[in-house]
Amino acid sequence: MNKPTTGDFNKTAGWLDWYDGPSTPRFRLPPGSVDAHCHVFGPGAEFPYAPERKYTPCDASKARLFALRDQLGFARNVIVQATCHGADNRALVDALQASGGLARGVATVRRSVTDDELQALHTAGVRGVRFNFVKRLVDFTPKDELMEIAGRIAQLGWHVVIYFEAVDLPELWDFFTALPTTVVVDHMGRPDVSQGVDSAEFALFLKFMREHANVWSKVSCPERLSVSGPPALNGERAAYRDVVPFARRVVEQFPDRVLWGTDWPHPNLKHHMPDDGLLVDFIPHIAPTAQLQQKLLVDNPMRLYWPEET
C-alpha cells in the first residue's frame, strides 16, 4: 500500500515506503534490547519537512515506530534525527516525550543553538548530535562550526555520531580524531563490500577504531551496503551474506563498542525495502554468541544512552 506524505508536500519520485506487515523474527532478542538507530518522519502535516531537505519521504510516525519496537521484541529505541527535518528537532522531541523514557535521541543542531535549547533537548532525552558528511544527503557544514558544537555538547556528556562514506575517511581522519567526545560511526563507515573484508579501505576503518578507544560503530544497515544480497525478503533469514564478514569482524574485535539498529523506516533505499523481522534475523550471523548479542543489543546501548540505569 502506498504510504502518504501529509501536509503540503509531495513524496520524492520513486520513494520506497517502509515495509508493511513485517514478519516476526525467529531470533529471540535478549531482554532489554535496544534498537539503536531508527528515525521518525513527520507526519508532515504536524512536523513539516525542512526547506533545505534533499528528499521528501512518506510519513513514518512515532506510533508506527513504537508498534514495530514491540512486534520485533525490542524494549527501547534510539531515534536519530532524519536529514529531511534539518535542524528542526520537533518531531524527534515529540517522539522522545511520548516514549515514557524508553527512547533516547540524536539531534542535529546548528552553531546558533542556545544553551537553553541544548538543555531542553537534554531534558527530552537527547544524548548526541549527528554530523553528516554524505554529500548527496546534506549541504557542507564548516568543520570549525562542527568542532565548536562538539565542544559545547561535550559539557552535557553527549557524543557525536558521524556518517560518512569509506572513501572519505582519509580526508576526515584528522577532524574525527580531534573530536572531544565519544564518537559513534554510522553503519561501519559504509565500506565497499565488493572489495572484500581484507581490503585496505576496511583495514583503515579497523585501525581508526583500534587506535581510538572513544570510537564506537553501528554494525547496522546491511541492506544499504550489500551488493549481492540476498535481500531480507520472502522469508530469507540469511540475508546480505556479503556484509556479514565486515560486521562480524567489528563485533568480534570491538565487542564493547558496537551498536545495532533497524534504520526503520529506511530512508533513500533504491533497490528494495527489507522486511524488518528478517533484518533482526541478521543479528546472530554477525554476533554469533549469547555474550556478544548481550553486549551489542543491551549492555553497550544502555551504557551509552541510559548510563544512570547501569
Secondary structure, 3 states (H helix, E strand, C coil): CCCCCCCCCCCCCCCCCCCCCCCCCCCCCCCCCEEEEECCECCCCCCCCCCCCCCCCCCECHHHHHHHHHHHCCCEEEEECCHHHCCCCHHHHHHHHHCCCCEEEEECCCCCCCHHHHHHHHHHCEEEEEEECCCCCCCCCCHHHHHHHHHHHHCCCCEEEEECCHHHHHHHHHHHHHCCCCEEEHHHHCCCHHHCCCCHHHHHHHHHHHHCCCEEEECCCHHHHCCCCCCCCCCCCCCCCCCHHHHHHHHHHCCCCEECCCCCCCCCCCCCCCCHHHHHCCHHHHCCCHHHHHHHHHHHHHHHHCHHHC
